[in-house]
Protein backbone atom coordinates (compact mmCIF):
# COMPACT_ATOMS: atom_id res chain seq x y z
CA UNK A 1 0.00 0.00 0.00
CA UNK A 2 1.19 3.55 -0.61
CA UNK A 3 -0.14 7.07 -0.43
CA UNK A 4 -2.75 7.97 -3.04
CA UNK A 5 -0.99 11.14 -4.18
CA UNK A 6 0.99 10.59 -7.42
CA UNK A 7 4.57 11.88 -7.33
CA UNK A 8 6.82 12.15 -10.37
CA UNK A 9 9.98 10.08 -10.54
CA UNK A 10 13.25 11.99 -10.09
CA UNK A 11 15.34 12.46 -13.21
CA UNK A 12 18.48 11.27 -11.39
CA UNK A 13 16.92 7.84 -10.79
CA UNK A 14 16.20 4.92 -13.07
CA UNK A 15 13.95 1.96 -12.37
CA UNK A 16 15.37 -1.54 -12.66
CA UNK A 17 13.50 -4.71 -11.75
CA UNK A 18 11.17 -2.88 -9.42
CA UNK A 19 13.79 -0.84 -7.55
CA UNK A 20 15.33 2.58 -8.12
CA UNK A 21 19.00 3.33 -8.68
CA UNK A 22 21.17 6.41 -9.18
CA UNK A 23 22.00 7.12 -12.82
CA UNK A 24 25.25 8.86 -11.96
CA UNK A 25 26.66 6.05 -9.87
CA UNK A 26 25.74 2.73 -11.42
CA UNK A 27 24.14 0.99 -14.40
CA UNK A 28 21.59 -1.82 -14.74
CA UNK A 29 24.31 -4.01 -16.24
CA UNK A 30 26.62 -3.51 -13.27
CA UNK A 31 23.79 -4.14 -10.79
CA UNK A 32 22.98 -7.42 -12.54
CA UNK A 33 26.67 -8.40 -12.63
CA UNK A 34 26.81 -8.32 -8.83
CA UNK A 35 24.86 -11.58 -8.71
CA UNK A 36 28.08 -13.32 -9.77
CA UNK A 37 30.45 -11.29 -7.60
CA UNK A 38 32.98 -13.66 -6.01
CA UNK A 39 32.45 -13.72 -2.27
CA UNK A 40 35.25 -14.59 0.13
CA UNK A 41 34.39 -16.51 3.28
CA UNK A 42 35.63 -13.64 5.47
CA UNK A 43 33.88 -10.81 3.61
CA UNK A 44 31.79 -8.46 5.75
CA UNK A 45 28.77 -6.70 4.25
CA UNK A 46 26.99 -3.79 5.90
CA UNK A 47 23.47 -3.50 4.51
CA UNK A 48 21.13 -0.61 5.26
CA UNK A 49 18.26 1.36 3.87
CA UNK A 50 19.55 4.94 3.34
CA UNK A 51 19.70 7.19 6.41
CA UNK A 52 19.64 4.28 8.82
CA UNK A 53 23.10 4.69 10.35
CA UNK A 54 25.24 3.66 7.38
CA UNK A 55 28.14 6.08 7.84
CA UNK A 56 28.10 5.51 11.58
CA UNK A 57 28.31 1.74 11.23
CA UNK A 58 30.94 2.02 8.49
CA UNK A 59 33.03 3.93 11.01
CA UNK A 60 32.41 1.34 13.73
CA UNK A 61 33.31 -1.57 11.45
CA UNK A 62 36.49 0.01 10.11
CA UNK A 63 37.60 0.87 13.66
CA UNK A 64 36.95 -2.67 14.82
CA UNK A 65 38.74 -4.27 11.88
CA UNK A 66 41.71 -1.91 11.59
CA UNK A 67 44.36 -1.35 14.25
CA UNK A 68 45.72 1.48 12.12
CA UNK A 69 42.42 3.30 12.09
CA UNK A 70 42.08 3.02 15.87
CA UNK A 71 45.67 4.19 16.37
CA UNK A 72 45.32 7.12 13.98
CA UNK A 73 48.03 5.87 11.60
CA UNK A 74 45.78 5.51 8.54
CA UNK A 75 44.48 8.32 6.38
CA UNK A 76 41.88 6.48 4.34
CA UNK A 77 38.52 7.86 3.28
CA UNK A 78 35.39 6.17 4.57
CA UNK A 79 34.32 5.36 1.01
CA UNK A 80 37.61 3.49 0.52
CA UNK A 81 37.55 1.73 3.87
CA UNK A 82 34.02 0.40 3.37
CA UNK A 83 33.07 1.02 -0.28
CA UNK A 84 29.55 0.67 -1.61
CA UNK A 85 29.65 -2.43 -3.77
CA UNK A 86 27.04 -1.04 -6.18
CA UNK A 87 28.99 2.23 -6.68
CA UNK A 88 32.45 1.17 -7.91
CA UNK A 89 33.35 4.69 -9.03
CA UNK A 90 32.66 6.14 -5.58
CA UNK A 91 36.01 4.97 -4.17
CA UNK A 92 39.64 5.16 -5.25
CA UNK A 93 40.12 1.40 -4.93
CA UNK A 94 37.93 -0.07 -7.65
CA UNK A 95 39.62 -3.46 -8.04
CA UNK A 96 37.77 -5.31 -5.30
CA UNK A 97 39.63 -8.54 -6.03
CA UNK A 98 42.92 -6.99 -4.88
CA UNK A 99 41.62 -5.76 -1.54
CA UNK A 100 43.08 -7.33 1.59
CA UNK A 101 40.93 -9.59 3.73
CA UNK A 102 38.66 -9.16 5.47
CA UNK A 103 37.02 -7.01 2.83
CA UNK A 104 34.41 -4.57 4.11
CA UNK A 105 31.54 -3.54 1.85
CA UNK A 106 28.49 -1.37 2.34
CA UNK A 107 25.29 -1.52 0.33
CA UNK A 108 21.75 -0.20 0.11
CA UNK A 109 20.77 -3.05 -2.22
CA UNK A 110 17.48 -4.86 -1.70
CA UNK A 111 17.84 -8.52 -0.84
CA UNK A 112 17.29 -9.79 -4.38
CA UNK A 113 20.21 -7.84 -5.88
CA UNK A 114 23.10 -8.86 -3.61
CA UNK A 115 25.72 -11.44 -4.68
CA UNK A 116 24.40 -14.97 -4.57
CA UNK A 117 27.62 -16.07 -2.88
CA UNK A 118 26.46 -14.41 0.32
CA UNK A 119 24.04 -17.29 0.73
CA UNK A 120 26.92 -19.67 1.51
CA UNK A 121 26.43 -18.46 5.11
CA UNK A 122 30.19 -18.03 5.61
CA UNK A 123 30.55 -14.38 4.71
CA UNK A 124 28.94 -12.09 7.26
CA UNK A 125 26.09 -9.62 6.78
CA UNK A 126 25.22 -6.86 9.25
CA UNK A 127 21.82 -5.31 8.61
CA UNK A 128 21.11 -2.05 10.44
CA UNK A 129 17.52 -0.83 10.64
CA UNK A 130 16.06 2.40 11.98
CA UNK A 131 12.55 3.50 12.78
CA UNK A 132 11.17 4.71 9.44
CA UNK A 133 9.70 7.97 10.70
CA UNK A 134 13.19 9.18 11.61
CA UNK A 135 14.46 7.73 8.32
CA UNK A 136 12.06 9.83 6.24
CA UNK A 137 12.98 13.02 8.07
CA UNK A 138 16.73 12.38 7.75
CA UNK A 139 16.27 11.43 4.07
CA UNK A 140 14.38 14.68 3.46
CA UNK A 141 17.25 16.79 4.80
CA UNK A 142 19.80 14.68 2.92
CA UNK A 143 18.13 14.99 -0.49
CA UNK A 144 18.41 18.77 -0.20
CA UNK A 145 22.21 18.30 -0.27
CA UNK A 146 22.24 16.03 -3.34
CA UNK A 147 23.22 18.21 -6.28
CA UNK A 148 21.44 16.26 -9.01
CA UNK A 149 18.32 15.33 -7.05
CA UNK A 150 14.90 16.79 -7.71
CA UNK A 151 14.40 18.93 -4.64
CA UNK A 152 11.15 18.56 -2.76
CA UNK A 153 9.61 22.01 -2.16
CA UNK A 154 8.45 20.91 1.30
CA UNK A 155 8.40 17.93 3.60
CA UNK A 156 4.94 16.80 2.52
CA UNK A 157 6.13 16.41 -1.08
CA UNK A 158 9.05 14.25 0.02
CA UNK A 159 6.81 12.36 2.45
CA UNK A 160 4.61 11.29 -0.47
CA UNK A 161 7.64 10.29 -2.55
CA UNK A 162 8.96 8.20 0.31
CA UNK A 163 5.67 6.39 0.83
CA UNK A 164 5.38 5.69 -2.90
CA UNK A 165 8.97 4.43 -3.05
CA UNK A 166 10.10 7.07 -5.56
CA UNK A 167 13.47 7.31 -3.83
CA UNK A 168 16.66 5.26 -4.00
CA UNK A 169 16.44 2.27 -3.69
CA UNK A 170 12.65 2.11 -3.33
CA UNK A 171 10.15 1.61 -0.52
CA UNK A 172 11.48 1.23 3.01
CA UNK A 173 8.85 -1.44 3.67
CA UNK A 174 9.97 -3.57 0.73
CA UNK A 175 13.63 -3.26 1.69
CA UNK A 176 13.27 -4.23 5.32
CA UNK A 177 10.73 -6.98 4.68
CA UNK A 178 12.90 -8.45 1.92
CA UNK A 179 15.90 -8.73 4.21
CA UNK A 180 14.02 -9.71 7.35
CA UNK A 181 11.91 -12.40 5.72
CA UNK A 182 14.97 -13.92 4.01
CA UNK A 183 17.36 -13.58 6.96
CA UNK A 184 17.72 -17.34 7.30
CA UNK A 185 19.46 -17.41 3.91
CA UNK A 186 22.42 -15.50 5.34
CA UNK A 187 24.93 -15.43 8.16
CA UNK A 188 23.36 -12.22 9.39
CA UNK A 189 23.32 -9.96 12.44
CA UNK A 190 20.34 -7.63 12.78
CA UNK A 191 21.02 -4.37 14.61
CA UNK A 192 18.73 -1.49 15.44
CA UNK A 193 20.01 2.03 15.07
CA UNK A 194 18.21 3.02 18.25
CA UNK A 195 20.14 0.38 20.21
CA UNK A 196 23.37 1.97 18.98
CA UNK A 197 22.14 5.32 20.28
CA UNK A 198 21.11 3.85 23.62
CA UNK A 199 24.13 1.62 24.31
CA UNK A 200 26.88 1.69 21.68
CA UNK A 201 29.23 -0.22 23.97
CA UNK A 202 26.95 -3.26 24.02
CA UNK A 203 26.41 -3.11 20.26
CA UNK A 204 30.17 -2.90 19.57
CA UNK A 205 30.73 -5.98 21.74
CA UNK A 206 27.90 -7.74 19.88
CA UNK A 207 29.45 -6.87 16.51
CA UNK A 208 32.91 -8.02 17.66
CA UNK A 209 31.48 -11.38 18.79
CA UNK A 210 29.65 -11.81 15.48
CA UNK A 211 32.79 -11.03 13.49
CA UNK A 212 35.04 -13.16 15.72
CA UNK A 213 37.17 -10.09 16.49
CA UNK A 214 38.71 -9.99 19.97
CA UNK A 215 39.34 -6.44 21.16
CA UNK A 216 40.44 -5.56 24.67
CA UNK A 217 38.49 -3.03 26.69
CA UNK A 218 40.89 -0.22 25.79
CA UNK A 219 40.43 -0.87 22.07
CA UNK A 220 36.65 -1.03 22.49
CA UNK A 221 36.70 2.30 24.31
CA UNK A 222 38.65 3.83 21.39
CA UNK A 223 36.09 2.49 18.91
CA UNK A 224 33.25 4.00 20.91
CA UNK A 225 34.99 7.36 21.33
CA UNK A 226 35.98 7.70 17.68
CA UNK A 227 32.53 6.56 16.54
CA UNK A 228 30.71 9.11 18.68
CA UNK A 229 28.67 11.71 16.81
CA UNK A 230 30.78 14.58 18.13
CA UNK A 231 34.01 12.91 16.98
CA UNK A 232 32.55 12.01 13.59
CA UNK A 233 31.30 15.58 13.01
CA UNK A 234 34.90 16.75 13.50
CA UNK A 235 36.41 13.98 11.38
CA UNK A 236 36.42 14.92 7.65
CA UNK A 237 37.00 11.28 6.67
CA UNK A 238 33.93 10.12 8.60
CA UNK A 239 31.63 13.00 7.67
CA UNK A 240 31.97 12.80 3.89
CA UNK A 241 34.20 15.88 3.64
CA UNK A 242 36.24 13.71 1.30
CA UNK A 243 33.26 13.19 -0.99
CA UNK A 244 34.11 14.39 -4.48
CA UNK A 245 32.47 14.50 -7.87
CA UNK A 246 29.99 17.27 -7.18
CA UNK A 247 27.43 14.87 -5.74
CA UNK A 248 26.80 16.61 -2.40
CA UNK A 249 26.65 20.30 -1.60
CA UNK A 250 28.11 20.27 1.90
CA UNK A 251 27.43 23.98 2.23
CA UNK A 252 23.78 22.98 2.77
CA UNK A 253 24.45 20.70 5.70
CA UNK A 254 26.57 17.90 7.13
CA UNK A 255 26.35 14.20 6.35
CA UNK A 256 26.34 13.43 10.07
CA UNK A 257 23.50 15.55 11.46
CA UNK A 258 21.74 14.74 14.76
CA UNK A 259 21.23 11.02 15.12
CA UNK A 260 18.33 11.74 17.47
CA UNK A 261 15.57 9.24 18.19
CA UNK A 262 12.08 10.67 17.71
CA UNK A 263 13.18 13.77 15.82
CA UNK A 264 10.40 13.05 13.29
CA UNK A 265 8.01 14.74 15.74
CA UNK A 266 9.62 18.09 14.89
CA UNK A 267 8.50 17.95 11.27
CA UNK A 268 5.73 15.38 10.79
CA UNK A 269 2.14 16.54 11.25
CA UNK A 270 -0.42 14.54 13.20
CA UNK A 271 -2.18 13.64 9.93
CA UNK A 272 1.08 12.50 8.33
CA UNK A 273 1.94 10.44 11.39
CA UNK A 274 -1.48 8.78 11.36
CA UNK A 275 -1.18 8.03 7.63
CA UNK A 276 2.24 6.51 8.21
CA UNK A 277 1.02 4.43 11.16
CA UNK A 278 -1.81 2.97 9.11
CA UNK A 279 0.49 1.95 6.27
CA UNK A 280 3.09 0.61 8.71
CA UNK A 281 0.54 -1.59 10.48
CA UNK A 282 -0.69 -3.04 7.19
CA UNK A 283 2.76 -3.61 5.71
CA UNK A 284 4.47 -5.01 8.82
CA UNK A 285 1.65 -7.21 10.08
CA UNK A 286 2.93 -10.61 11.13
CA UNK A 287 6.57 -9.55 11.45
CA UNK A 288 8.12 -9.69 14.92
CA UNK A 289 9.82 -6.33 14.56
CA UNK A 290 9.40 -3.40 16.87
CA UNK A 291 11.07 0.00 16.86
CA UNK A 292 11.73 2.72 19.36
CA UNK A 293 9.84 5.72 18.03
CA UNK A 294 10.83 8.18 20.73
CA UNK A 295 13.69 8.17 23.25
CA UNK A 296 11.18 8.84 26.02
CA UNK A 297 10.09 5.20 25.63
CA UNK A 298 13.36 4.18 27.33
CA UNK A 299 12.48 6.26 30.37
CA UNK A 300 8.88 5.07 30.49
CA UNK A 301 9.91 1.42 30.23
CA UNK A 302 12.39 1.52 33.11
KAFENBEL-V641860 format. One record per residue. N is the residue number from 1. RES is the residue in three letters. PSI is psi as a letter, one per 30 degrees, with the letter a starting at -180 (none if undefined). Layout:
((N | RES | PSI) (N | RES | PSI))
This chain:
((1 | UNK | k) (2 | UNK | l) (3 | UNK | l) (4 | UNK | f) (5 | UNK | k) (6 | UNK | k) (7 | UNK | k) (8 | UNK | k) (9 | UNK | k) (10 | UNK | k) (11 | UNK | f) (12 | UNK | g) (13 | UNK | l) (14 | UNK | l) (15 | UNK | k) (16 | UNK | j) (17 | UNK | h) (18 | UNK | f) (19 | UNK | l) (20 | UNK | k) (21 | UNK | l) (22 | UNK | j) (23 | UNK | e) (24 | UNK | f) (25 | UNK | f) (26 | UNK | l) (27 | UNK | l) (28 | UNK | e) (29 | UNK | e) (30 | UNK | e) (31 | UNK | e) (32 | UNK | e) (33 | UNK | f) (34 | UNK | f) (35 | UNK | e) (36 | UNK | g) (37 | UNK | k) (38 | UNK | j) (39 | UNK | k) (40 | UNK | l) (41 | UNK | f) (42 | UNK | g) (43 | UNK | k) (44 | UNK | k) (45 | UNK | k) (46 | UNK | j) (47 | UNK | k) (48 | UNK | l) (49 | UNK | k) (50 | UNK | k) (51 | UNK | h) (52 | UNK | g) (53 | UNK | g) (54 | UNK | e) (55 | UNK | e) (56 | UNK | e) (57 | UNK | e) (58 | UNK | e) (59 | UNK | e) (60 | UNK | e) (61 | UNK | e) (62 | UNK | e) (63 | UNK | e) (64 | UNK | e) (65 | UNK | f) (66 | UNK | j) (67 | UNK | e) (68 | UNK | e) (69 | UNK | e) (70 | UNK | e) (71 | UNK | g) (72 | UNK | g) (73 | UNK | g) (74 | UNK | k) (75 | UNK | i) (76 | UNK | k) (77 | UNK | l) (78 | UNK | e) (79 | UNK | f) (80 | UNK | e) (81 | UNK | e) (82 | UNK | i) (83 | UNK | l) (84 | UNK | k) (85 | UNK | f) (86 | UNK | f) (87 | UNK | i) (88 | UNK | f) (89 | UNK | f) (90 | UNK | f) (91 | UNK | l) (92 | UNK | f) (93 | UNK | j) (94 | UNK | f) (95 | UNK | i) (96 | UNK | f) (97 | UNK | f) (98 | UNK | g) (99 | UNK | k) (100 | UNK | l) (101 | UNK | k) (102 | UNK | k) (103 | UNK | k) (104 | UNK | k) (105 | UNK | k) (106 | UNK | l) (107 | UNK | k) (108 | UNK | g) (109 | UNK | k) (110 | UNK | l) (111 | UNK | e) (112 | UNK | f) (113 | UNK | f) (114 | UNK | l) (115 | UNK | k) (116 | UNK | f) (117 | UNK | f) (118 | UNK | f) (119 | UNK | g) (120 | UNK | f) (121 | UNK | g) (122 | UNK | e) (123 | UNK | l) (124 | UNK | k) (125 | UNK | k) (126 | UNK | j) (127 | UNK | j) (128 | UNK | k) (129 | UNK | k) (130 | UNK | l) (131 | UNK | k) (132 | UNK | f) (133 | UNK | e) (134 | UNK | e) (135 | UNK | e) (136 | UNK | e) (137 | UNK | e) (138 | UNK | e) (139 | UNK | e) (140 | UNK | e) (141 | UNK | e) (142 | UNK | e) (143 | UNK | f) (144 | UNK | f) (145 | UNK | f) (146 | UNK | j) (147 | UNK | e) (148 | UNK | f) (149 | UNK | k) (150 | UNK | j) (151 | UNK | k) (152 | UNK | k) (153 | UNK | f) (154 | UNK | l) (155 | UNK | e) (156 | UNK | e) (157 | UNK | e) (158 | UNK | e) (159 | UNK | e) (160 | UNK | e) (161 | UNK | e) (162 | UNK | e) (163 | UNK | e) (164 | UNK | f) (165 | UNK | g) (166 | UNK | h) (167 | UNK | l) (168 | UNK | k) (169 | UNK | g) (170 | UNK | a) (171 | UNK | k) (172 | UNK | e) (173 | UNK | e) (174 | UNK | e) (175 | UNK | e) (176 | UNK | e) (177 | UNK | e) (178 | UNK | e) (179 | UNK | e) (180 | UNK | e) (181 | UNK | f) (182 | UNK | g) (183 | UNK | f) (184 | UNK | f) (185 | UNK | f) (186 | UNK | l) (187 | UNK | i) (188 | UNK | k) (189 | UNK | k) (190 | UNK | k) (191 | UNK | k) (192 | UNK | k) (193 | UNK | e) (194 | UNK | e) (195 | UNK | e) (196 | UNK | e) (197 | UNK | e) (198 | UNK | e) (199 | UNK | i) (200 | UNK | e) (201 | UNK | e) (202 | UNK | e) (203 | UNK | e) (204 | UNK | e) (205 | UNK | e) (206 | UNK | e) (207 | UNK | e) (208 | UNK | e) (209 | UNK | e) (210 | UNK | e) (211 | UNK | f) (212 | UNK | g) (213 | UNK | k) (214 | UNK | j) (215 | UNK | k) (216 | UNK | l) (217 | UNK | e) (218 | UNK | e) (219 | UNK | e) (220 | UNK | e) (221 | UNK | e) (222 | UNK | e) (223 | UNK | e) (224 | UNK | e) (225 | UNK | e) (226 | UNK | f) (227 | UNK | g) (228 | UNK | l) (229 | UNK | e) (230 | UNK | e) (231 | UNK | e) (232 | UNK | e) (233 | UNK | e) (234 | UNK | f) (235 | UNK | j) (236 | UNK | f) (237 | UNK | f) (238 | UNK | f) (239 | UNK | g) (240 | UNK | g) (241 | UNK | f) (242 | UNK | f) (243 | UNK | k) (244 | UNK | a) (245 | UNK | g) (246 | UNK | g) (247 | UNK | e) (248 | UNK | k) (249 | UNK | j) (250 | UNK | f) (251 | UNK | f) (252 | UNK | f) (253 | UNK | a) (254 | UNK | l) (255 | UNK | e) (256 | UNK | j) (257 | UNK | c) (258 | UNK | e) (259 | UNK | g) (260 | UNK | l) (261 | UNK | k) (262 | UNK | g) (263 | UNK | f) (264 | UNK | f) (265 | UNK | f) (266 | UNK | f) (267 | UNK | f) (268 | UNK | k) (269 | UNK | l) (270 | UNK | e) (271 | UNK | e) (272 | UNK | e) (273 | UNK | e) (274 | UNK | e) (275 | UNK | e) (276 | UNK | e) (277 | UNK | e) (278 | UNK | e) (279 | UNK | e) (280 | UNK | e) (281 | UNK | e) (282 | UNK | e) (283 | UNK | e) (284 | UNK | g) (285 | UNK | k) (286 | UNK | f) (287 | UNK | k) (288 | UNK | h) (289 | UNK | k) (290 | UNK | k) (291 | UNK | l) (292 | UNK | j) (293 | UNK | f) (294 | UNK | k) (295 | UNK | f) (296 | UNK | f) (297 | UNK | e) (298 | UNK | e) (299 | UNK | e) (300 | UNK | f) (301 | UNK | g) (302 | UNK | none))
